[in-house]
Each structure stands twice: as C-alpha cells, then as structure tokens.
Amino acid sequence: MVSHKEFDTAGKAPGLQIWRIENMDLKPVPKTLYGNFYTGDAYLLLYTTSAPSYYIHMWMGNECSQDESGAAAIFSTQLDDFLGGGPVQFREVQNNESLTFLGYFKSGIKYKQGGVASGFHHVLTNEEMLSLDECYILDNGVDKNVFVWKGPNANTSERKAAMKTAEQFIKEKNYSSKTQIQVLPAGGETTLFKQFFSNWKDKDQTTGPTKAYTIGKIAHVEQIPFDASSLHNNKAMAAQHNMVDDGSGKVHIWRVEGGERVPVDPSTYGQFFGGDCYLILYSYKQGSREQHIIYTWQGLKCTQDELAASAFLTVQLDDSMGGAPVQVRVTQGQEPPHLMSLFKGKPMIIHSGGTSRKDGQTKTASTRLFHIRQSSSRATRAVEVEPSASNLNTNDVFVLKSSDCVFVWKGAGASDEETVAAKYVVSVLGGQSTDMAEGKEPAGFWSALGGKKEYQTSSTLRNMVKPPRLFGCSNKTGRLMVEEVPGDFTQSDLATDDVMLLDTWDQIFLWIGKEANEVEKTESPKIAKDYVDSDPSGRRGLPITTIKQGAEPPTFTGWFQAWDPHMWETDPLERIRARF
C-alpha cells in the first residue's frame, strides 16, 4: 500500500483536514485558512466522524492545471487505500460544490483568484484579495523580493506572525541572501508591489500603474527548451533599483544596544559595523503625503540577542508610527541602492566587524583595506575586505591603512566620484594619505599587503559601456529556467545549488556551484552558447569560461565588490536565519 507522511494523522480524530496540492505534493492548510480556496489550486479534504466514518473530497479550482488535478486524484486514491477503502469520495468543482462539502464551513467559503503554490500564479486586484483585517505574503518568484502586506485592522500578533512566516518561507525556498522582506502598510504600497496586480487603483486613481505581470504555474511542467535569445530583451529589470526618491529626505539612525534603540551620532551616519544592528528611519514626501521606510540593517557578526532585538524594535517603532512605515530588512553586504543614497553624497562605509559603541567588542586590525565602488545607481559604497593585493581591481579605488601610513590607490578605470569617496574614507580612518595611480606603487604599499599578487585588470572594466549581467540557471521547477539577478549583484547572489552565467560583454563565465545538479551542469553550457550566438549585437564565438565554486580566478572575482574567499567555508547568513 502506497502511503504519504501526511496520512500519519489522517482520520485520527473527528473533524476536518485539508491539504493543498503544491509542486505535486501535499501541503497541510492552516486551520485559520479553512474555507479559503484559490482558483489556481487543487485541494484534498478529509472529514472524519466520531463513528468513525470518512468523507474524501477533491476540490479543483477553475484555473488549476491538469497536473494538479491529476495529483489530487492520485492522493485521493492513496488516502482511500490508507483508510481501508471505506471512505465516501466526492469530486468537487469550483462553483458546483456538493451540499456535504459546503456543510463543513459554517461561515461559507471564499474564492481567491490565483494560486499559492509558489507565490501568486495569477495577477490579483486589491479588491479581490487584500482584506483590511488580514496580513498577506507575496512572493513574486522572479527577482526574489518577498512582500508582507499588513491590513490596517490586523492586530500586532498577526503582523508579527506574518513576518516570522515570511522568514520561514525564505528559508524553505532556499532563496539567496539577496532576498529582501518588505513590509508594506495599506496605502503605502510601492510600485514594485503594485505591478503584480492587474487593476490596482490608489485612492482617487482611475487607472492602474503598470501592465499586468503574470507568473505561470510552475506545477505544470512543460519540457520546452529554454529560449536563450529572450535574455537579450529582458523587461523584468525595470524596477530593479526600487528607488522611491533621490534620498534627500530625513534620516534618523539608532543602534541596537542592550535591547534598546540608542541614537547614533549624526556625524557618523553612513558608517556600519559588522558587529552591530541598526534601525534607519527614512521619511520623505510623496506629493503632500509623508511616507516612511524603516531599514533594519543586521551585521554578519552581531550577537543573537541583538539580532532578535532588532526585529522586535522594528515592530515597536512601526507600531509607534501607527503601522505606516514600509519595513525593509537588510543583511550586511546586501544594501539596496536607495539605502546607499541616504547619506548626503557621502559613501556608505561598512566595517567588516567590531562595533560603533564606545569600547567596541573587537580591536581593529593593524592593516585594513577598503574597496570603493560606485553602483549603477551612482551611489558609492566602501567595504572593508581582506588586506591582500589579489583584492585590488583596476576599475576601482582602494584605501589601505597600516600601522604607520595610509595609501589611496586609484585603478586605471576608477571614476572621479570613487576618488572623492576615498578621501572621505581617509578622513574617517584618520591619518595623512599618500595618493598613487595604478602602476606607480611604492614598495611600502605592496609590503603592507603581503606582497604583489595577480588581480583584476580587464580592459573591459576600464571602458565599461554596458554593465555586466548575472543569470542563474536552475531546474528546481522541473524545467531548466534562466533568471537575471536584478540590480548590482554581489558574491552572495552566486547560488551554490545552481549554475550561474556572468556576461562581461567580452567574455562569458559559467560558474558551477558545488551543489548544482547534473541537468544544470549539462544544459547550462548549451544555453550559454545559444545566448552568445543569438545576441543581435553580434558576439557569436565569444569565449565561454567554466569555473568551479571555490576556484575562482581574479578575472572572475574582480566583477564583484568585496569578494570574500572564505564565504563558503561558513555561511553567516544561514546562521542568522536559523536564529529566527
């Protein structure tokens, strides 16, 4: 007899049990959601009486796939066998349910458009979906943003539960570290959020903001070769920066200390330490209306207590403002462009560890190296990296501080804005700097870095007309798909269970994650070749270099700011997520 782990509790007690078909498997539906049925899904229901006797119902939404309805029938048969072949079975179709089925739900049933197997399969409208009494999680499934929408009538416990559920959702989906959770209040929805609704209407607005964006049902696996030529005209990057304004609004910053919010000296705004957590409140005007964003910045070396406190204090601050702010959780190294733009033209400085408190937790190293790079949104960030010559990059500026001197090294392809940012970093670190151009380094410079080493010197970096592009190749849905990483990518965007394609315009790299499967390893080179050969700009025959995780040459690592060769020895982000 074929059984399923979900059947272990089936029929053990009188009452109703409901499962949803998700990715061709059974997922239990929380009792709080009983009576809500998504039109893009199929469900299996079991009603057990005290006798006992059993009633099995298969419910199919009008928009569910053949695969899902077929899976529901299979699981229904398996459940019938598990219960000894005695249950009465019903096949329920949306809008034509039996009276027996309807009798289980004293408050009636609700149809909700779309599906919930992996985010919303269908584009929704606010009138149909978003109840003011509830919280919702939206996973757009493309560029890995997860949204928590909070209704104004939802209580505090529901809002906290929604945030924890979103955290767990990200962990279960094994999303990359660039995944952000944005908590949106009713009335404070961003354009990026609204684009997933086919007919969104703000107050006094008569037309929706964008063309509807539809995500297909991934449960219906079609074995169709991926069309690599479609990558050249990718329209999914339009809202990649999510820049709500130019960053000229009001900024208030607190450091998490002893479970409390401690104000940060405004003269140090823009400096972040890996041993700390911070709350950044940003206020700006949208027309005549004031809007707010709370960025919760969490250092990779912060304590468990500080991490938990940062989440609690974010909710507390949000509650004190009537639930109006948008909340954005930011992990060190994954700062969005808008956050980097808040510091009045100064670069964002990220210290690898330590704390900004008086008498910090750790003593700073005698030799420190900061990598300075301007993003595609023109915001500048200075990140502390391991003091090694291999981390230099001909396209950027670096500040090297040793026990007896400070150097500013300007790569041949660096911008004037990056040079100006370096001067500010020197003023923060202290000391009188010695400026030098690439190729004019004194012996003391190389000595402080432990000697000369090979670093990124690509001529393409010096004259970069087009920004590099990074794609992930994955067949987790049962079909090999390629999705572009939005915005300015980082090392953390390299998914260890996928193959990644990096396009630097004069070269193509295929990066093989240690956990990538054989299909991804075998098919990705074909996609890379098709991608190059189909490029309308004419790049047929461009070299394709395959490299493996952990053995990356400088010609590859140089495209990523603040490359960390030790990142995959331990995964600090997973440790952070495990704490929740």
N, C-alpha and C positions, 0 to 999 in steps of 0.2 A: 504494500500500500504506500503510495506517494504521500508524504506529509510536508507541512511547512511549519517553520518555527512559530509563526503567528497563530497556528492552530493549537498550540500548547495550552492556551487559556480559553479556547473556543468552547462555548457551551458549559463551562464550569459553574456558572452562576446565572440565575434568571436575569433577563434584561436584553438590551440591545448592544451589539458590537458592530462597528463599521470600519471597513478598510478601503483605502483608495488605491487604484492601480497606478503605480509610478515606476517608470523605467522597467516595465514588465515584471514588477514585483509588488508585494502587498505592503502598504504603509498604514498603520493604525491612524484613524482620525481622532483628534482630541474630543472628549465628550462635550466640551464647551462649543464645539463647531457642529454638533449633530443638528441636522435639519438644513444645513447649507450645502448645496450641490453645485459644482462648477460644470458648465455646459460642455467644456472641453475634456472632461474626465469620465472614467468609469469607476463604479464602486461595487463592493461586495458587502452585504449586510447579513447578519445572523441574529435572529430573535429567538431567545430560549425561554420557555415557560417553566414553571416550577414542577411540572409532571415528572421528568422533563419531556418536552417535545420541541422540535426545531423548525424554523422557517428561514430559508435562504433566499435572498433577493439579489439579483444582478441588476444594477441601475446603470443605464447608458445615457450620457448626455448627447444632445443632438449634434455636437461637434467633436465627439471623441473619435479617435482613429480606429480602424479595423483591428489593428494590433492590440489596442487596449480592450476593446470589446471581446476579442478572442481570448485574451489573457483572463478576463473576468469569467468567461465560460469555463476555462480550464480550472481556475482556482475554485469555482463553484462546485465542479465535479469532485475535485480533491477534497474539499470540505465535506461534501456529502459522504464520500467514502470514509473519511476520518470519523464521522459521526455515526457510522454503521449503516448508511444507506436508508435511513428512515426519514430524513427531513423532507418537508414540502418545499419545492423550489418554484420561484417566480422570476420571470424576466420583466423588468421594469424599464419603460422608455419615458424619457422626459415628456411631461405634459399628459401622459397616459398611464400614470401610476395606479396600481390596484388600491382598493379601499383598505385592504390589510396593511399595505405599506404606509399609506397616509395616516393610519391609526396610531403608528408608533410616535408620531410627532404632534404633541398636544398643541403646540404653538404654530403648526403648519410648517411648510418647507419653503426655502428660498432658492431661487436660481441665480447664480452669479456667473456672468459671462467669462469665458476663458477657462484656463486650467491652472493647476498649481503644482504640476509635476516638477517643473524646473523654472520657477518664475511664472509670469503670466504668459500663456501661449497666445492669447488674443489681446488686442488693444481694447482697453476699457474706457469708460467715461466716469467722471466723478459721481454723476447722479446714480449710476447703476451699481457702483462698487463701494465707494467710501462712505461708510456710516459715521456720523459725528460722535457716536458712542463707543467706537472701537479704534484699535490700532491695527495697522497693516504692514506687512513686509513685502517689498517689491524687489525682485532680483531681475535685472534686465538681461542677464545671460550673455551679454556681448562684451562690454568693457569692464565687467566685474565691479560695478557700483551696486551696493545694496542699500535700499532706502527703507527707513521706518517712518511711516506716516501716522501721526497721532491726532485723533479726533479731539475736539475741544472738550467733549463730555467724558472722555476716557479718564479713569482715575489714576492716581500715581502708581499704584501697584501694577496696573495693566501696562503702563508706559515702561516701567522698569522691566517687566516680564518680556515685553516686545524687544527691548534692547538685548537682553540675555539670549532670547531666541534667535535674534539676528547673528549674534556672536557664534552660537552653536551651529547655525545654518552654514556660516562661512567655513567653520571647521569641518563639518560633514562633507561639504562640497569640495574641500581641499583647494580652495581658491588661493591665489597668490597673495603675497604680503602687500601688494598694492591695492588690494580691495579696501574700499572705504565704506564705512557705515555713515550715512547721512540721515539724521533725524529731522523730519520736516513737520512743522505745525500746520494745521489747516489755515490756509490763507498765506502761507509762506513758502509755497512750493517753488522750486527752481524750474527754469526752462528745461533742463535736462530731465527732470522728473515728469514734467507735463507732456513731453514728446511721446511718452508711451501710452497716452490716452487719446483716443481718436477724435474726441469732440470736447476737449477741455475748454471751459468757459470761466474766466475770472469774473469777479463782480463787475457789472457794467460792461462786460466784454461780449461782443456778439459773434465773434469767430474764434476758432481755435488757433494756437500759436504756431503749430507746425503740421506738416503732413504726417498722417498716422504711420507709426513704425511697428511692423508686425514681426513677431518672432515665431518661427514654425514649431510644430510639435516634435520634440526630439524622440519621443517614444516610437514614432513611425519611422523605422529605419529604411531609407532608400539607398541601395548600393549604387550610387551615381558618382562617377569620378569627379573630384573637386576641380572646378574650373579656375586654374591659377591666373588666367588673364583678368579675372574680375577684381584682383587685388590692385590693379593699376588705377581703378576708378572707385576707390572705397569712399562711400559717403558717410560712413559711421563715425568719422572723426570730427564732425562739425562742432560738437560741443565738448571737445576733448579737454579744454582748459577749465571750463566751468567758471570763468571769470565774471563774477556778478557785477564788479565795478573795477576801478583802477587802483583800489587800495588806499584811497585818500580819506577814508572815514576815520572814526575814533577807535583807538585801540587801548584796551586795558589787559594787563597780564598778571596772573598770580602763579606762584609756585606752590606745589603741594608739599606741605611740611607738617608733620605731626597730625595728620588727618584734617588739617585746616588749609584754607586759602590764605597765603601770605603774599601781599603785593610785591611785585618786582620793581626795582628802581627803574623809572622810565629811561634813564640814561643808558641802561643795558638792554633795552628792548631789542630783540633780534638775536640775542645770544641764547643758545640752548645747550644744556649739558646732558650727556647720556645717562647720568645717574639720577636725573630728576624727571618729574612730570609737571606739566604746565597747563593752565587754562587761559586761553586767549579769547577775550570777548571783542568782537568787531561789530561796530554799529555804523550804519550808512543810510542814506536817504534814497528811496525809490519813489520818485515823484514827491508827493507831500508826506509819504508814509515812511516811518523809520523802521528799518529791518535790522535783524541781529543774527550773527553767526557765533557759535561757541566752538572753537577748535580745541580739542583735548590732545595735547602732544605728550606722547609717552616714550621716554628714553629706553633704550635697549638694556641698560644696566640699572634701571630703577628697581627698588625693592618691591616685593609682593604687596606689602601694606600700602605703599604709595600708589601702586597701580590700581588697587581696589578703591583707594580713597579718591583717585582722580575720576573714576566712574561715578562714585557717589556724589562728589562735589559738583560734577557737571549737571547731574539731575537736580541737585539742590539749587544751583544757580539758575537753571532753566525754570524751575518752579517759582523762584523769587521774581521772575520776569513774566509770570503768567503763562508759561509754556510757549512763548512767542518765538524764541530763537531756533534757528537751524543748528543742529549739532553735527560736528564732523570729527571723528576720531582719527588721529594721525600718528602713525608709528615712525620713530626716528629713521630718517633716510627716505621717507615716502612723502615728503612735504608737497602739497599741491601748489601750483603756480600762484594761486590767489593768496595763500598764506605767505608765500615768499615776497609778495608785493606790498606787505603791510608796514614796512619799516622805513618809510620816507626816503627811499632811494638808497638806503644802506643795505649791504648784503646780509643775508641770514647766515649766522655763524653757528656751526654745530660742532661742539667739542665731543670727542669720542666717549668720554666718561666723566667721572667727577661730578661735582655739583656746584651750583652758583651760591649756595649758602656760605656763610662765614665759617671758616674752619671746615672745609669740604671733606667728604668721605675719603677721597684719594688724593695723593700728591701728584701734581702734573709731572709728566716725563721731562727729562732734561733736554731732549730733542723732539721737536714737534713739526709736522708738515701739514699744511692746509692747501687743499686743492680748490681752486676758484674757477667757477664756470658760470657763464650766462645761459639761461634756459631759452627755449624757443619763444617764451612769453616775455623775454627780456628782463626777467628777474634774476638776480645773482645770488649764488649760494657758495659759502666757503665751508668745506667739510674736512675735518681732521682725518688724516689717513696714516697708514704705517710709513715711517720715515725711511723710504727706500727709493733709490733712483729709478727703479722699474715702474714707479707710480707716476713719474713725470709724463707730460703729454704736450706735444708741440702746439696743440691748439689752445692751451690754457695757461693760466698764471698760477704760480705756487709761492707760498710764504714758508720759509724754513727758519725756525728759531732754535738755536742751540744754546748751550750754557754761556757762550761768550760772544755770539753775533746773531744778526737777523739778516736773511737774504730774501730778496724778491726776484724770482726767476720768471722771465716772460718768454713764453714759447713763441716761435716764429708766426704762428697763426692766431695768437691771442688778440682779443679785442681791447680797445681803449677802456671800455666800461669795466672789464675784468682787472685791468691795471689800477684803475681808480679804487675798485673794491679792495685790492690788495693793500693799498695804503691805509685804508680804514682798518683792516685786519691787523696791520702792524701797530696802529695806534692802540688797539685793544690789548695786544700781546705785550706791548712795551718794548723799548729799545730803539736804536737808530739803525735803519736798514741800509744794506748795500744792494743796489739795483743792478741787474745784469740781463743781457739778452741771451737767448739760447745760442750756444756755441762760444760764449765769452766767459765761461765759468772759471773762477779761481780754484786752486787746489783745495782750499778750505771748504768750499761748497761740497765737492764730491766726498771729501773726508767725513763731513758731518752726516752724509747719507750712507756711509759704509762703503763707498767706492762707486765707480761708474757701472751702470748696467744698461741693458737694452730697454728702450721704452718706445711708446707710440710716436712715430714720426711720419705718418701717412701724409702725402702731399694733398690728398683729398680733404683732409681736415683743415688745411690752411686756406683752401679756396672752396669752402663748402657752400655750393649754390643751393642744394637741396638737403634737408635734414635726413639723417639715417632713419630707417624704419625697421621695426622689430615685429615678427609674427610668431605666434605659437601654433604648432601642428599637433593636433590631438584627435584620437578616435574614441574618446570616452563615451560618446553618444552612440557608438556602433558604426559611425561613418566618419572617415577622416575629414576633419574640418580645419581651416586655417583662419585665425582671427588676429587682427592687428592690435598690438598693445598701444593704447591711446596716450597722447602727450609725450612728455620727456620720460623715457624709460630708464630703469635702474637695474642693477645686478639682481635685485630681488624679483624682477619680472621674469627671470630665467627659471621656468618651472622644471624641477628635476625629474618629473614624470612625463615630460613632453620632449619633442624636438623643436628647437627654436630656429627661425630663419632671420638673420640680420642682413639687411641690404644697406651697404655703404656707398652704393652707386658705382664704384669702380671695382667692387668685389662683393661676392655673396658668401656668407658664412652659414653653415648648418651646425648648430650646437646640439650635441646629443646628451640629454640628461641621463643620469645613472639609472633612473627607474623607467625610462622610455620603453615601450613595448616593441615587439618585432615589426608589427604593422607600421608603426610610426617611423621606425628606423629604415624600413624598406621603401615605403612610399614617399617619404619626405624629399629624398633626392630627385625623384621624378617631378614632384611639384615645383621644386626649386628650378629645375631645368625649364619646365613649361613657363614658369614665371618670367625668367630671363628672356626666353625665346619669343614670348608674346608681348614684350614691352614695346609699345608704339614708338618710344624714343630710339629704338634700335640698339639693343645691347646683347643681341644674340652672340653666344660664345663666351660671355663673361665668366671668369674663373669662379668656381664654387669650391670653397674650402670647408672640409668637415673636421670639426674638433670635438673633443670629449670633455665633459664636465671634470674640472679639476686639473686639466692640462691646457689651459687657455694661454695662447701667446699674447704678447703686448699689442700686436696688430689687431687683436680682438678686444682685449680688456680696455684699451685706450678709448673706446667708444662709450664707456660707462664712467660716470663721475664716481670717484671714491671707491674703486674696486677693492674688495676685501678677499684676499686669497684664503682666509680661514673661515669664510662664511658657512661653508657646508660641513665643516668639522663639527660644529654645533649649530643648531638653529634657534637663535634667541627669540625669534618671533613666535615659534611654536611653543616655546616655554611661556611666553607672555599669554598666548591664547589659552594655554592649559590652566592658567591661574583662574580664569573666569568660571 
